[in-house]
Amino acid sequence: FSPTERFRGKLSVLVEFPLSALDMSPFAAAPTHAVYNLYAVSNHSGGCQNIDSLDTTHSGQTTV
């Protein structure tokens, strides 16, 4: 979401990242080992007022 708009709006920007071994160490406040593997995806559709999401976990289970 954009914090600079008069009314906060959802951004539609493609973000690419690895599904495994995502190293977030350069962005951590203190030196730490921060490597992550994707576990779940939350797909939010709609705007700020209505919350529609589709969540999928690594096991393949989907929740609405």
FENJOZI-V126686 format. One record per residue. N is the residue number from 0. RES is the residue in one small letter. PHI is phi as a letter, one per 40 degrees, with the letter a starting at -180 (none if undefined). D_CENTER is the distance of its C-alpha to the mean C-alpha in Angstrom with 2 decimals. Layout:
N_RES_PHI_D_CENTER + N_RES_PHI_D_CENTER
This chain:
0_f_none_11.57 + 1_s_c_14.67 + 2_p_c_16.77 + 3_t_c_19.79 + 4_e_c_20.68 + 5_r_d_23.37 + 6_f_b_21.32 + 7_r_d_17.61 + 8_g_b_16.13 + 9_k_c_12.94 + 10_l_c_12.36 + 11_s_b_12.51 + 12_v_b_11.66 + 13_l_c_11.04 + 14_v_b_9.04 + 15_e_b_10.71 + 16_f_a_10.36 + 17_p_c_12.56 + 18_l_c_12.10 + 19_s_a_14.41 + 20_a_f_15.76 + 21_l_c_12.92 + 22_d_c_15.08 + 23_m_c_13.70 + 24_s_d_17.35 + 25_p_c_18.15 + 26_f_b_15.74 + 27_a_c_17.08 + 28_a_c_19.86 + 29_a_b_22.33 + 30_p_d_23.06 + 31_t_a_21.26 + 32_h_c_20.15 + 33_a_b_16.34 + 34_v_b_15.59 + 35_y_b_12.93 + 36_n_b_12.81 + 37_l_c_10.14 + 38_y_b_11.18 + 39_a_a_9.32 + 40_v_b_7.24 + 41_s_b_6.89 + 42_n_b_8.36 + 43_h_c_9.49 + 44_s_b_12.81 + 45_g_h_15.39 + 46_g_b_15.69 + 47_c_c_15.64 + 48_q_c_18.68 + 49_n_b_17.92 + 50_i_b_15.00 + 51_d_b_14.81 + 52_s_b_12.11 + 53_l_b_12.49 + 54_d_b_11.13 + 55_t_b_12.31 + 56_t_c_13.07 + 57_h_d_14.58 + 58_s_c_17.95 + 59_g_g_17.46 + 60_q_c_17.78 + 61_t_b_16.29 + 62_t_b_16.22 + 63_v_b_16.48
